[in-house]
């Protein structure tokens, strides 16, 4: 079953209620938290999560694209999000950080930039709910998918199968109508997209089309 995460990075933030209603068929609202250090952009703070929860019942996943993510955990633990995703590149003690997030009773994910090897997941994969493969270099929406990441998704799927674990594979960046089937065939279970659905004339139906993969 394919899940869709709607990235509000591409939404009209001056009309957030309307923009979230547009994507009410999504499985997740994807919140990219950028600090201007780990990635060259600044975006949302923790106050966005409770604000969104007042107008939507869609589960929220927080994607911490920040340096020193451990400093942000307490802040987001109080917001009511359902999933926290941290980047493997940001922590020298990745296993410890994953366990900290699990102690908060959140789903936990680890994101990998396009050039980051899957090797860093070898001893933590069974502890994860999701691995997020960045299919573009993080920081900005609207980029084109890096095609070499398809083989990375396939290798990750093989690792998950060999370990017989329940970890899902999410992909983020450059998802469009020409490539989403290839991403799913490679092993992706969750498609995170902003530009594709927010540029569509009917975002709700577009999400349903992405989910109805066959």
HUBEL-V368690 format. One record per helix or strand of 2 or more residues. SS is the DSSP state (~ for helix, > for strand). FROM is the first residue (numbers start at 0). TO is the last residue. Records with the same first field share a line. If there is no record, write none. Layout:
SS: FROM-TO  FROM-TO
//
This chain:
>: 2-6  27-34  58-64  82-86  106-111  129-133  167-171  189-192
~: 7-9  12-21  46-52  68-70  72-76  87-89  93-102  117-120  124-126  148-162  179-185  194-197  202-210
//
